């Protein structure tokens, strides 16, 4: 561990270091990550962004444009190609802009 001021403990007793005020425990996030499905291919912040906006199925994801998704806190541009591919594999696509 780097610095005592950055050491945190989650409600489940995991100890971790964070350089930000983000309260998310990396160990808890690893435990929450799905083994399969499109949410499993995303980094934790992007996965949480979708979950926090009620998007847990590809059909729900297809109701959003790329621009709308990128406005979600935690969703970054590197997630868009992964999501586009997941949609395409099921014959779906993002909602058109405008």
C-alpha positions in Angstrom: 0.0 0.0 0.0 1.3 3.4 -0.9 0.1 6.1 1.5 -1.9 5.7 4.7 -4.2 8.6 3.6 -5.2 6.7 0.5 -5.9 3.4 2.2 -9.6 2.6 2.4 -11.7 -0.3 3.6 -15.1 -1.2 2.1 -18.1 -2.5 4.1 -17.0 -6.0 3.4 -13.5 -5.6 4.9 -11.5 -5.3 1.6 -8.6 -3.0 2.0 -7.5 -1.0 -1.1 -5.7 2.2 -2.2 -7.5 4.9 -4.2 -6.1 8.2 -5.3 -9.6 9.7 -5.8 -12.7 10.1 -3.7 -14.4 7.3 -5.6 -15.8 4.9 -2.9 -15.9 1.9 -5.2 -13.9 -1.1 -3.9 -11.9 -2.9 -6.7 -12.3 -6.3 -5.0 -16.1 -5.9 -4.7 -16.2 -4.9 -8.4 -14.3 -8.0 -9.4 -16.8 -10.2 -7.5 -19.7 -8.4 -9.2 -18.4 -8.7 -12.8 -20.5 -11.0 -14.8 -18.8 -14.1 -16.4 -20.8 -13.9 -19.6 -22.8 -11.4 -21.7 -22.1 -8.0 -23.0 -21.6 -6.4 -19.6 -18.7 -8.9 -19.0 -16.6 -7.3 -21.7 -16.6 -3.8 -20.2 -14.4 -2.1 -17.6 -16.1 -1.6 -14.2 -16.9 2.1 -14.7 -18.6 1.5 -18.0 -20.5 -1.5 -16.7 -21.7 0.5 -13.7 -22.7 3.4 -16.0 -25.0 1.1 -17.9 -26.4 -0.6 -14.9 -27.1 2.7 -13.1 -29.1 3.7 -16.1 -31.1 0.5 -16.2 -29.3 -1.0 -19.2 -28.7 -4.7 -18.6 -29.9 -6.2 -21.9 -28.7 -5.6 -25.4 -32.3 -4.7 -26.5 -32.2 -1.9 -23.9 -28.8 -0.8 -25.1 -30.1 -0.6 -28.7 -32.5 2.2 -27.5 -29.6 4.6 -27.0 -27.3 6.5 -29.3 -23.6 6.5 -28.9 -23.7 10.1 -27.9 -26.3 9.4 -25.2 -24.2 6.6 -23.8 -21.0 8.7 -23.8 -22.9 11.2 -21.6 -23.2 8.7 -18.8 -20.7 9.1 -16.0 -18.1 6.3 -16.3 -18.7 5.5 -20.0 -15.7 6.1 -22.2 -15.1 6.0 -25.9 -13.2 2.7 -25.7 -16.3 0.9 -24.7 -18.3 2.0 -27.8 -16.7 -0.4 -30.3 -17.1 -3.3 -27.8 -20.8 -2.5 -27.4 -21.2 -2.0 -31.2 -19.8 -5.5 -31.8 -22.0 -7.0 -29.2 -25.1 -5.4 -30.7 -24.0 -6.4 -34.2 -23.7 -10.1 -33.2 -27.4 -10.1 -32.3 -28.4 -8.1 -35.4 -28.9 -4.9 -33.4 -27.4 -1.4 -33.5 -27.3 1.8 -31.6 -30.2 4.3 -32.0 -29.5 6.8 -34.8 -28.5 10.3 -33.7 -31.0 13.1 -34.0 
